[in-house]
């Protein structure tokens, strides 16, 4: 048959069997229509199209058990955040979600109230506390909060280091009144990995790879939707230009500075420290 640029899309769509899975048919039909529309709009040269294929091939080659370059591409193009928003529409009053990120690890240590998440990592000492409640304002006891973050100096996660040590991650559980508290170091801004094809893509677009300082949290309790979100540091230089579009105003928190002295856990600090308070609100499952 003599297909041309006006008839080819319909011809490709017609090849999808009506016996195929309905969701597959819906997804692939939409993908084909949008992909063909993109090509018609951009009118790439053959050299440009091959460069796109090469970019995707190199992106795949960068993926291994410690790095997922395709997720990084999805993050930096805003797709991950869009998928997160669509899949986690929450009722009024519930804490907003944001991107999960690639650095969560199972098996973080269980910590008591005011336990040390940082586990000796350098940085400004920080004390974080708050409550977990439902949308009716009732305390949620027994909620498990996974916490993970960068160190407080270099802006790296433990999984990015070769020695295999675990730091700046832990699990705390709310008490009978829904309260939680932990010690850590104040997180710092850091760049997403930019030494691969996604990094080159960002530079070609005139964009930086930086994420504002934040603490990852995942809050889980039977009967409630698991909440994955961040606590962002108010005043960070990258809040309005987060490389992965994860910032939401409701998640930005004041980290209050304090001089050396008495700390919220009943101890003392010989150096200046910060405190932050954030109350999570869970939606019913």
N, C-alpha and C positions, 0 to 999 in steps of 0.2 A: 504494500500500500504506500501511497505517497503522502506521508505525514508532513505537515509544516508547522511553523511556530504557533499557528492559530488552532490547529486540530490535534496536536500531539497530546496535550494534557487530557483531553476527554478520552483519547485512545488508551492512555495508560490507566486511567481510572476504570475503564471498561474491562480491563484485564483482571481486576480484583473479583474473585469469585463471590457470588451471592451466598455460597455455602460456607464462606469463611466466618470465623468468630466475629460477631457484630461489633465488639469493641475494637478488634484489630482492623476491621473494615473502616470504622469511623476514624481511628487514629491515622491509618495509612492514607486514606482519602484526603484528609486535611493536610497531612504532611506533603503529599504530592502537589496539591493545589497551591499551597503557600511556597513551596520550593520552586515550582515553575514560575509563580508570580515574581518571586525574588529574582530569578534569572532574567525574566523579561524586563524588569525594572532596571537592573544593573547592567545588563548586556555585557557580561564579562568576555574578555578575549580568551582564546584557548590557553594562552600562557597564564593568565590570571586564574582561570579555573584549575589548571594543573597546580598552581601555587597553593590554592585552597586545599586540594587533595594532599599535597605534601605537608601542609600545616597540620591537617587532621592525622596524618600518618605519624608525624613526629610527636604529636600530642599523645597518641597511643603508646609510642615507644617510651615515653617518660613515666608511664604508669607502672607501679609495682605494689608490693604489699605495704609500703610505707608512704607512697605518694600517689595521688589520683589527679592527674593533670586535667582530665575531662571534668571532674567536679570543680576544679579551680577555674576552668573556663566558664562553666555554668555559673559559678559564684560571681565572677567578675563581669559577666554580661547581664547580671541581675536575674537570671532564670531561676537560680536556687531560691532566691528570696520570693519570687513570684509563686513558685510551687509551694513554698512554705505558707505564704499568705492564703492561697486558695485552700490548702488542706487543713489550715488551723484557724478558721473563722471562729472567733470566740464571742460569747455573750457579753453584753455591757457589764463593765466592772471587772472582768477577768483580766489577768496579766497577759500582755501581748507576747507572742512568740517571736523568735528570730532564727536565723540559720543555725543548723546543728554544727557545722564545721567538721574538719577532718581529724581533730585531735582528741576525741573522746576515747578512753580506754576502759575496758571492763576491769573490775577487781581493785578499784581504788580503796585505800584503807578506811575502815570505819573509825570515826573520830568522836570523842565525847564533846560536850558543850565547851566551847572555846578551844577545841583542839587545833593543832597547828597544821594547816593545809600546806604551807610553804615548805615545811620539813627542812628548815635551816637555809633555804635559798637567800641570797643577798637581796636587799631592797629596803624600801621604807616600810617598817612594820605597819600593819593595817588590821583593824578589828571590824568585822562585818556582823551585823545582827538584824533581826526583824522577826516577822511572823509569817505563817502560812494560814490563810483563811479561805473560806468559800465565798461565793458571790452574795451570800446572805449575811456575811460578816462573822460567821461562826468559826472558831478555831479548828484547825485540822491537825490533831495530834498524830504522831507516828508517820508523818510524811518524810520520805527520804530525799535528801537534796544532794545530788552529785555536783561537785564543784571542780572545775579545772581551769587553768589559766597559765599565762607565761610566768617566767621568773620576773623579778622586779628591776633588773638591770639591762640584760641583753635582749629581752623580748622574745625568748625562745621557749618552746614547750619541751617537756622531758623527752618525748618521742623523737624530737629533732636532734638529740644528742646520741652519740655512738655508744656511750657506756651502758645504756640500758637501764639506768636508775629511774625511779619514779619519784617525782616531786611536783608540787603545786597542783595536787589533786587529792580529793578525799570525799567522804560521805558523812553527812551529819543528819540527825533525825530530830524532828520537832518534839518538844515535850508536851505534857498534857494541856498546856495553854496555847499550843501551836507555835511556840517560840523556838528560834534557832540562833546559834552564834558560833563563829569560828575566827581564828587568827590566820593571817596570811601576810603577804607582802603586796603593796599596791602594784597592780599590773601597769605595764607601760605599752605605748604604741609599738607596733611591729609591722614589717612588710610581709605580705604573702609571698611564697616562693616565686621569684621573678627571673630565675636563671634558665627558663625553658621557653617553649613557644608562646605560652600565655603571657609571660613577661615581655616578650618582644611585641606581642599584640598590644599590650597596654602602652608601651612606649610609642608605637606607631600611631596610637590614638591620642597621644599627648597626656596620658593619665599616669598617676603614681600608683604604687602597689600597697600603700599603707592602710592598716586598720587602726582605729582608735583603741585606746586601752580599755579592756573589759574583762569581766569574770564570767565564764560560762556557768550556767546552772541548769540542771534537769531535776524537776520536782515531781515525785511519783507517790501516789497513794491510791489504794483500792477504792473504787467508786468515783474517781476523778480522772479527767483527762490528764495524761502526762504532759507537763509543761517544759519545753526546752526554750531557753531564752538567755539573754546576757544582762549583766549590770555594767553599764558604761560609765566612765569617769567624766563627770561634768568638767568642761573647760578644755578637754583634749583638742588639739589642733586639727584632728582629722574627723571630728564628729559629722561635719557637713560634707565630707568627701570620702567616706568609708569605701574602700575598694570593692566590697561585696554588698553594699547597699543595705547593711543589716541594722542600722541605727533607727530607733523609734524614740520619740520624745519621752514617752512614758518610762523608758528604760534608762534614762540618763540620771545619774545619782551624784549628789554632792559628797565628795570625800573630804571631810573636815580635817584640817591640819591641827595638831596639838604639839605643844612643847614637851620635852622629856618630863616624865612624872608618872602619876597613877594612871593605870590603863583599865578599860572596862571589864576585863576578866579578873580584877582584883589584884593584879600584879603591878609592876612598875617597869617603865622603859627608860633606859639610859640615853636614848636618842629620840628625836621628834618622831611622831607617828600620826596616822590618820584613822578616822572612824567613818563608817558608812552604815546607813540603815535603809533596808528595803523590805517592804511587805509584799509577799506573793499572794495572788488571789487565784484559786483553782476553779475551773468550770466542772460541773458535774459530768460524769461519764454518760 
